[in-house]
Amino acid sequence: MVSARQKRATWVAVLVPLTLFVLVFVACDEPIDQPVDPSSTEERTSFVVRPTLQPGGSTAATAATQPLPSTQEPTTGEVPTSPPPTLVVLPSTSAAPPRTTTTQPPTTTVIPTKPVTVPASLKTIDGIVAYFNKAANEAKDEADDILQTVEKNTFSKLIFSGADLSDWVRRRNVDRAPHEIDDDDLPIKGKRYASRLAPASVQSAACKVDGDDYVLTIKLKKESGQLNQENSRHGQVMDVTTWDGMERWAKILNSLPLPGKQEGLKALDYTITYSGCVITARIHRESGHLRSSHYIIHTQVIGKTGKDVVLEQTGVKEDAYEFRW
């Protein structure tokens, strides 16, 4: 028969280990069989309950601590492992932003062009005059069409036999609209050449580059005497008064009913002065074709009978032409 003492020892042997097991479970706050996180490097501690022999033959539970074995090498059985997480890719609800590309402009190499300069041959009076004569003569002979853009005869003063006829002569001014002409109407009228200008007749000459053209500016020297188209230096490059023209003009003046008018004024009694005469020409650099020309000439006429001045007249003649090739 079991004594009461032996019963008590038996209950103690059972309850003490069970109590310690519950305390260890609560302290660890996790099930004993929970798998250890393999990624954790924290060292864990296990509680092992070993029964000890108490005096009187009874057993008691004692708790000992020891480090848990590494999760890499489980000591007993197979360590439960969780399945790897499943990666779920959800479609985007927003449109992807458009791809932007930056296009770099092509790199261009700009080669500086050498500026066109006036050649040495067009830096002297002789060279400029020769260049102009050649271009003017070729234009008269070869241009397809000729347009006279300016044709003006402007009288500024006329005194004849003591009467001031300036207002009367101004009414005879000529200013025609642009019109086409034949090559025979170019300076020099009635001649197959347009210019035989001599360098000795030139006061100054200059050339400049303007786009595709050379622009020549030629100023003639002042000239005075009993001049006409044939014997004047100006008459070799532009239309001036002729003997026939002077005689016709004398007849017109002599026909005026002026008091004290002197009869018999002849062309031979005239002295003509040309001054301030300028020629401007635009010539294509590559072809040498004359594109346009402009002439302006200032004229003064003094008419005498003996020593008496019976005529004083001043005016300006201006002509300009364009050439089509």
RABEL-V230662 format. One record per run of one state. SS is the DSSP state (H for helix, E for strand, - for the rest). FROM is the first residue (numbers start at 1). TO is the last residue. Records with the same first field share a line. If there is no record, write none. Layout:
BEGIN
SS: FROM-TO ; FROM-TO
END
This chain:
BEGIN
-: 1-3 ; 29-44 ; 54-58 ; 68-119 ; 123-124 ; 143-144 ; 161-162 ; 165-165 ; 171-173 ; 177-178 ; 181-182 ; 186-198 ; 211-212 ; 221-222 ; 226-233 ; 237-242 ; 255-266 ; 285-289 ; 306-307 ; 325-325
H: 4-28 ; 120-122 ; 125-142 ; 166-170 ; 183-185 ; 199-201 ; 234-236 ; 243-254 ; 267-269
E: 45-53 ; 59-67 ; 145-160 ; 163-164 ; 174-176 ; 179-180 ; 202-210 ; 213-220 ; 223-225 ; 270-284 ; 290-305 ; 308-324
END
